[in-house]
Every structure is written in structure tokens, then in C-alpha cells.
């Protein structure tokens, strides 16, 4: 009955956004990982985009929570409620039939944190839960032939973590993850604007600057954006025009750490696989990889070609959703050799 009626669900449980892929339907949920609850009762008031609009704007009796921090679950109860809400939203007809879930997580999380992810999914209604590394899921989602006897490097830059992995024959040969991603980009911009211009801005304004004029490599044209914030000295509202050169300066510290981690991972890669990567290049996924000029900078610093995946934001969810099919295909190939033993 489960085989005929249940659906496989792939989940990218991101620090910033949660994406859900359902087999046969594609990406059905892409919403902020935010839950608004009533203080005291913990009653859910809003989830996703509706809850994000409440961040830092709620009355005293409502709390807007980001249940995931740095790529891991910080609030188990809120995460469970968030997953359950999203699944009930897209699969109302299957509420009595438990699905299989595959969830992509950073490789840097602890075993306790991994169990928290599994527990959250089971409580949300899963029949079976498989937890895989984000970069492995991203590679599958980017249509990289990971079961080949060749080296493939994936750099997945999410909201809370960045993960760099070398994959061959369906397994992780070398992997490295740091708790640094798009959120740290925003924080760096907030610090820069305050220290340089004495203006206090929020995360929403910093994210807008990152998306609209953020860049990792110098541009021929300098772009400018007007922002609003609070003057750090007078405490009064103030407008400010900021340019792309300043934003790039703000982003240099977190970007440099990511580039250094990629170099370190390349240095740990076996020579035969490193030769494959030099020829095939590095594939970038995740929202952070969309920062203008970042692939170009990484290619310049490493001497290796860098390519942006076709759907960088969706790769982890797509790969998680297709995971069972990939494993089935790999196992059937292995079965041809098992018959010889």
C-alpha cells in the first residue's frame, strides 16, 4: 500500500528557507524557515512567508522564531511544527499515509544534531527518514554523475553553512564544512554600514544590498542603492546612498574564509581525483553562490574552472527527492557484478 500511495519527499531544511520536493510534482514549497508562536502557549500563529513578515515587528504576546541556526536545529519543537505545516499544506490528501523523507544536512553537524533532524521528521509524520549530506544531495540535484569512478567537487553555500565536497563512486571522498553562509554575508554588511557610516540597519536591508549590488569581484560600473536606517549617534531615522564598492569591501572577510576552505579541500584531495576536478571544474550550488562575481573569484584563486548549477537554490531539495531513485540505479548496477561472485 505504501509503495502505491505514499510519496517520496526531499527536504532542504535550510537556515533561511525550507524547500520541499515531492516525487512527480517537483518543488512545491520554498518558504522562509520562520515560525511565529504565541508567547506562553506556543500556539502557532504563522509559518513561512507570513511569519517572516512578523520578524522584529511582533507585539509582546507573539514571538517570531528562526528554528534553524547555522544549518542545524536550534528549536526542535518549532522545527517539527514547521515541517508538519508545510507537508500538510502540500499533501492534504495523504495525511493518513506516511511518506518517506530524505533530508539534506551539513556534514559538520554532530550526531546529536543529526538525531534531532530525524526525530523532528518522524514527529512531523514520516514513515522513513534518511539524512544525507547537503553536498551529496546538491550533486544529485545538479545532475552530476556521482557514481562514475571520477572526482567531482561541489561547493554548496547556504544560509548558515558552506560545504565543499569531493565525490566519487557515490561517496564522499573529502568533505569540509564551515558554519558560514549567506547570513554571515548579511551580518558583515550590517557591521560595515554601522562602523563606516554610523547607520544601524536590519537584516532585511542588508539582504537587499547583498542581492542588488553585492559582488565578490570588482565591476566596471559602480552601482548605488539608497537605504534607510537609524543614525547610531542621534537615534533618528536617516537615509544613505551606498555603493557596490563598499558592499564588496564588507563581504571580503566571509568570502575569503570560503575561498580558503575550498583551497584546503583541494589540498586534501587525492591526486587522481584532483586531476579530474581540474578538468571538470567545481560546481557551485546554494543561494550564496548567486553572489555576483563569486564563481569568477573562486576560479581565479584556485586556478580551477567554476560553474554555477542550473538551479542553485533548488539543488539540495531536488537531490534529496531523487535520492532513492539514484541509490536504486546504483544498486542495480552493482548487482550485475554481484552475480559474478
N, C-alpha and C positions, 0 to 999 in steps of 0.2 A: 504493500500500500504506500509506504514511504517513497519508494522508487518512482511510482507513477504520479503521485500527487504533491510531494514536497518539492521545494525549490532550493537550489544551492545559492547561498548569499555570500558575497565578498564584501568585506568592510574595511575601509581605510579609516581607522579611528584616530583622526588627526587632532593635534593640539588646537588648530584653528578651525578646521572644517571636518565634518564626518561625511564620507561618501559611501553609498551603498549600491552594490551591483547585484542584480538578480538575473540568474541564468535565463536567457531567452528574451529579456527585456532591456538589458543594458544598465546604465547608471540611472537610478530612479530617485536618489536622494543626494543632494550636495548642499548642505546647510552648515552654518556655524556650530561649533561644539560648545553651546551655551545652554544652560538651564536656569530658568527663573523660578524660585520657590518661595512660598510664604514662610516668613520667619517664625520659628517655633513649631508649626505643624509640619513643615517640609512638604506641603502640598504643592504640586507642580502647577505653576501659573502659565508658563510658556516655554517652548523648546525651539532651538534653532534660530532662524532669522528673526522671529518675533522676540525671542529672549535677548538676542544680541542688541536689538534696538533699545533694550532696557539697561544695558551695561552703563554704570555710573550715573544713571538717571532715575533710579527706583526710589519710591518712598521708603520710610523706615521699616515698614512691615513686609517688604519684598526684597529678596537677595538674588542678584543675577550671578551665577556661578559658571566658571570655566572648569569643568570637572577633570580636564586633562592638562597637565603641565609638563613641559619638556618631553612630550611624546609618551608620557605614562599617566596612569590613572591616579589622580590626587584625591578624588571623591568617588568612592565605589558606588555608593547608593545613587548619586546623581547620574553617574555614567550608565548604570543599569536602567534607570528611568528614561534616559535619553535614547538608548538603543531600542528599548521596548516601544517607545513612542514612534520612532522612525519606522520600525518594522510594521507596527500596526497601521501606520499611515499608508504604506505601500502594499501590504499584503492582508487586507481585511478579510478576504475570503478564506485565507489559510490559517486563521488564528488558532484553529484546533489541531493543525498538523505542524509539527515542529520541523523547522528547516535545518539543513547543515550549514554551518557558518565557518568561513575562513577569514581570519583577521590578520592584517599586517601590522607588525610592531617593530620598533627599533631593536637592533641586535644588542644595544648597550643596556637594556633593561635587566633587572635582576630576576631570579626565579620567582621570588615573592610577587614582583610586579607582573610577571607573566601569568602567574596563577590568578591574580586579581582580574586580569583581562578575561581569562577563561570563565571564572566564576560569574563575572558580570554578564557574559554572553549566555551562559546556561540559565541564569535567573531571568534573562530577557526572553527566554523561550526557545533556545537552541536545542536540537536533538543531539548534535555532534559538533564539537568545536575544534578547529585546527588553527594553531597560531604559527605564523611563518614570518621570517624576517622581511622588513619592508623592501629592501633592495631586491630580494628574490622575487617578491610579488611585482615590483616595478619592472623587473626584467621581463617577466612573463607578459605583463600588460603592454610593454613596449615592443612585443613580438620579437624579442631576441632569442635566437636558437640556443637556449641554455644547456640543452642536452648534448650538444656537439662536444667532441674532445678538443676544445679550443677555449682560450681565455676571453672573457667578456667583462668589461668594467662598467659598473653602473654607479652613478652619483645621484642619490636621492636627497634633495634639500627640502625638508618640510617646514612646518611652522615651529616645531620645537626641537627637532634633531636633524642632523645631516649624516647620512650613512653612505659609505663608499665601500663597494664590494667587488671582488673578482670572482666570477662564477665560471665553472667548467663542469661538464657532465652532470648538470643538475644540482650541483652542490656548491657551497661557499668555500672557496679555497683560502681567500684572505678577506677579512672584513674589519672595518673600523667605523665607529660611530661616535659622534660628539653631540652633546646637548646644546646645540646651537643651530638656529634656523631663522625663518622669517620674522619671528617675534623679536629676536635679538637685533635684527636689522632695524625694526621699529624703535626699540629701546635706544639704539645708537643714535638714531635721528633725533629722538626726544632730548637726549643728553647734549647733543651738538647744538641744537637750537637754543637750549637754555644757557649753555656756557658761552656761546658766541654772540647771541642776540638778546639774552636776558628775557626770553619769552618761554612761557610754560605752555606746552601743547599736549593733547591727549593722544592715545594710541590710534584713534581713527584718523587724525590729521597726519600723523607720522606714516601710517599705511598709505594714505593718499599720495604723499610726497614720494614714497618708495615706488609706487606703481606708476605715477605720472611722469616723474623726472629722475627717478633713481637710476643709477648707472654704475658699472664697475670699471668701464674704460672711458677715457676722455672722448667727448663728441666734438665734431667740428662746429656744431651750433650749441650755444648755451641756452637752455630752456629756463623759464621762470614761472613760478606759481605764487599767487597771493594766499596767505593763510591767516587764520585768526587764533589768538590765544590770550593768555593772561600775562601782563607785564610782571616779571619777577620782583621788581622794585616797588612799583606803585600799587600792584594788585588790581589794576584796571584792565579792561579789555583793550587789545591792541592788534592792529593789522601789520603784516610783514610780508615783503616780497622776498622769496628765497630762490636761489638758482641751483641748477643741476651740479655745478662745481662744488658747492657747499655740501649737497647731499652725498656726492661721491666721497668727499673727504670724511664725512660722518660714517660711511659704510666700510671704509678701508680696514678697520680693525677686525670686525667679524669675517669679512671676505678673506682677509689674509689667513685667518685661522683655518678656514675651509680649504683654501689652496694648499696650505702646509699639510693638512691631513691627507689630501689627495696624493701629494708627493710622497708622504710617509708610506701610504698604502702601496703605491707603485714600487717603492724601495723594498717592500716585503714580498713582492710578487715573484714567484719562480721565473727564471729567465725565459723558459719556453713560452709561458703564458704572457709575460711582459712583451715578447716579440709579437704575439697575436694582437695585443692591445695597441701596440704602436702602429699596427697595420689597420685594425678595425676601428680604433678610436674609443673614446669614452662617451657613453650615453647618459645624458642628464635628464632627470625627472623631478617632479615635485614643484610646488609653487615658487620656491626660492630660485629655481633655475631660470625662471622667466625674467629675472632682473636683467635689464638691458646691459649688454656687453660682458656678462659673466662668462658665457662659453668661450668668447674670444680671449678673455683674460686668462682663463684656465689653460687654453691651448697654448698661449704664449709662454706661460710659466712652466708648463710641463713638457712642451715640445711634442705633444700627442694631439691628434685631431679630436675635436669635441663636437658632439651632435646633440641637438635638442630633440627629445622624443616627440612623436606626432601629437600626443595628448598628455603632456607632462603632468597636468593636475589630476588626471584620472588613472594614471598607470597602476598605482598600488591597488585601487579598488578593482580595476579590470583584471589585474593579475590574480588577486585573491579569488575573484569569482570564477576564473578559468583554471584555478589550481588543480582541482580534481581531474579535469579532462587532460591536463598536461601530465599529471602523475600516471594516469591510466595509460596514456600513449607511451610513456617511458617504460612502464612495467611490461607492456605488451611487447616492446622491442627487446627488453631483457629476456622475456620468456622464450624468444627464438634461440637465445644462447643457452638458456637453462635446459632446453630439450637435448642439447649435446652432452650434458653432464650425466 
